[in-house]
């Protein structure tokens, strides 16, 4: 019976790998948009990311259920909190299938995490820059044209229009 549960576990892992691979592609597209500054389709990408995140969470819940079954079949008590390593130590990992699948999942999750971190950094920098440009524009635009000469006398000069580069 443990072989059936192992197959169920491997199936869930494979499904997770596919979802993370798809999420990686979405994050790569988002990254390209952020780098190029053409963020027109960003909303669609964000919706796709959210949909994939929900699917991944649902699969994670299913994986926990299969892990619990594996733990019980390996001789642990229900909800014992036994980790995969403990279960494999008791029941064995024939051919290293589970270990290989989990390592592949960890690799793609790490790649997704790196891309997400990079995208978050670019978005944060963009928002910070946009805020800086807004504040600078307000301050620059609020000047009343009063200037000072070398001898300390005040005068009025027209205030030039703001020349702040707002492109990324």
Secondary structure as a PSIPRED ss2 file (coil, helix, strand):
# PSIPRED VFORMAT (PSIPRED V4.0)

   1 X C   1.000  0.000  0.000
   2 X H   0.000  1.000  0.000
   3 X H   0.000  1.000  0.000
   4 X H   0.000  1.000  0.000
   5 X H   0.000  1.000  0.000
   6 X H   0.000  1.000  0.000
   7 X H   0.000  1.000  0.000
   8 X H   0.000  1.000  0.000
   9 X H   0.000  1.000  0.000
  10 X H   0.000  1.000  0.000
  11 X H   0.000  1.000  0.000
  12 X H   0.000  1.000  0.000
  13 X H   0.000  1.000  0.000
  14 X H   0.000  1.000  0.000
  15 X H   0.000  1.000  0.000
  16 X H   0.000  1.000  0.000
  17 X H   0.000  1.000  0.000
  18 X H   0.000  1.000  0.000
  19 X H   0.000  1.000  0.000
  20 X H   0.000  1.000  0.000
  21 X H   0.000  1.000  0.000
  22 X H   0.000  1.000  0.000
  23 X H   0.000  1.000  0.000
  24 X H   0.000  1.000  0.000
  25 X H   0.000  1.000  0.000
  26 X H   0.000  1.000  0.000
  27 X H   0.000  1.000  0.000
  28 X H   0.000  1.000  0.000
  29 X H   0.000  1.000  0.000
  30 X H   0.000  1.000  0.000
  31 X H   0.000  1.000  0.000
  32 X H   0.000  1.000  0.000
  33 X H   0.000  1.000  0.000
  34 X H   0.000  1.000  0.000
  35 X H   0.000  1.000  0.000
  36 X H   0.000  1.000  0.000
  37 X C   1.000  0.000  0.000
  38 X C   1.000  0.000  0.000
  39 X C   1.000  0.000  0.000
  40 X C   1.000  0.000  0.000
  41 X C   1.000  0.000  0.000
  42 X H   0.000  1.000  0.000
  43 X H   0.000  1.000  0.000
  44 X H   0.000  1.000  0.000
  45 X H   0.000  1.000  0.000
  46 X H   0.000  1.000  0.000
  47 X H   0.000  1.000  0.000
  48 X H   0.000  1.000  0.000
  49 X H   0.000  1.000  0.000
  50 X H   0.000  1.000  0.000
  51 X H   0.000  1.000  0.000
  52 X H   0.000  1.000  0.000
  53 X H   0.000  1.000  0.000
  54 X H   0.000  1.000  0.000
  55 X H   0.000  1.000  0.000
  56 X H   0.000  1.000  0.000
  57 X H   0.000  1.000  0.000
  58 X H   0.000  1.000  0.000
  59 X H   0.000  1.000  0.000
  60 X H   0.000  1.000  0.000
  61 X H   0.000  1.000  0.000
  62 X H   0.000  1.000  0.000
  63 X H   0.000  1.000  0.000
  64 X H   0.000  1.000  0.000
  65 X H   0.000  1.000  0.000
  66 X H   0.000  1.000  0.000
  67 X H   0.000  1.000  0.000
  68 X H   0.000  1.000  0.000
  69 X H   0.000  1.000  0.000
  70 X H   0.000  1.000  0.000
  71 X H   0.000  1.000  0.000
  72 X H   0.000  1.000  0.000
  73 X H   0.000  1.000  0.000
  74 X C   1.000  0.000  0.000
  75 X C   1.000  0.000  0.000
  76 X C   1.000  0.000  0.000
  77 X C   1.000  0.000  0.000
  78 X C   1.000  0.000  0.000
  79 X C   1.000  0.000  0.000
  80 X C   1.000  0.000  0.000
  81 X C   1.000  0.000  0.000
  82 X C   1.000  0.000  0.000
  83 X C   1.000  0.000  0.000
  84 X H   0.000  1.000  0.000
  85 X H   0.000  1.000  0.000
  86 X H   0.000  1.000  0.000
  87 X H   0.000  1.000  0.000
  88 X H   0.000  1.000  0.000
  89 X H   0.000  1.000  0.000
  90 X H   0.000  1.000  0.000
  91 X H   0.000  1.000  0.000
  92 X C   1.000  0.000  0.000
  93 X C   1.000  0.000  0.000
  94 X H   0.000  1.000  0.000
  95 X H   0.000  1.000  0.000
  96 X H   0.000  1.000  0.000
  97 X H   0.000  1.000  0.000
  98 X H   0.000  1.000  0.000
  99 X H   0.000  1.000  0.000
 100 X H   0.000  1.000  0.000
 101 X H   0.000  1.000  0.000
 102 X H   0.000  1.000  0.000
 103 X H   0.000  1.000  0.000
 104 X H   0.000  1.000  0.000
 105 X H   0.000  1.000  0.000
 106 X H   0.000  1.000  0.000
 107 X H   0.000  1.000  0.000
 108 X H   0.000  1.000  0.000
 109 X H   0.000  1.000  0.000
 110 X H   0.000  1.000  0.000
 111 X H   0.000  1.000  0.000
 112 X H   0.000  1.000  0.000
 113 X H   0.000  1.000  0.000
 114 X H   0.000  1.000  0.000
 115 X H   0.000  1.000  0.000
 116 X H   0.000  1.000  0.000
 117 X H   0.000  1.000  0.000
 118 X H   0.000  1.000  0.000
 119 X H   0.000  1.000  0.000
 120 X H   0.000  1.000  0.000
 121 X H   0.000  1.000  0.000
 122 X H   0.000  1.000  0.000
 123 X H   0.000  1.000  0.000
 124 X H   0.000  1.000  0.000
 125 X H   0.000  1.000  0.000
 126 X H   0.000  1.000  0.000
 127 X H   0.000  1.000  0.000
 128 X H   0.000  1.000  0.000
 129 X H   0.000  1.000  0.000
 130 X H   0.000  1.000  0.000
 131 X H   0.000  1.000  0.000
 132 X H   0.000  1.000  0.000
 133 X H   0.000  1.000  0.000
 134 X H   0.000  1.000  0.000
 135 X H   0.000  1.000  0.000
 136 X H   0.000  1.000  0.000
 137 X H   0.000  1.000  0.000
 138 X H   0.000  1.000  0.000
 139 X H   0.000  1.000  0.000
 140 X H   0.000  1.000  0.000
 141 X H   0.000  1.000  0.000
 142 X C   1.000  0.000  0.000
 143 X C   1.000  0.000  0.000
 144 X C   1.000  0.000  0.000
 145 X C   1.000  0.000  0.000
 146 X E   0.000  0.000  1.000
 147 X E   0.000  0.000  1.000
 148 X E   0.000  0.000  1.000
 149 X C   1.000  0.000  0.000
 150 X C   1.000  0.000  0.000
 151 X C   1.000  0.000  0.000
 152 X C   1.000  0.000  0.000
 153 X C   1.000  0.000  0.000
 154 X E   0.000  0.000  1.000
 155 X E   0.000  0.000  1.000
 156 X E   0.000  0.000  1.000
 157 X C   1.000  0.000  0.000
 158 X C   1.000  0.000  0.000
 159 X C   1.000  0.000  0.000
 160 X C   1.000  0.000  0.000
 161 X C   1.000  0.000  0.000
 162 X C   1.000  0.000  0.000
 163 X C   1.000  0.000  0.000
 164 X C   1.000  0.000  0.000
 165 X C   1.000  0.000  0.000
 166 X C   1.000  0.000  0.000
 167 X C   1.000  0.000  0.000
 168 X C   1.000  0.000  0.000
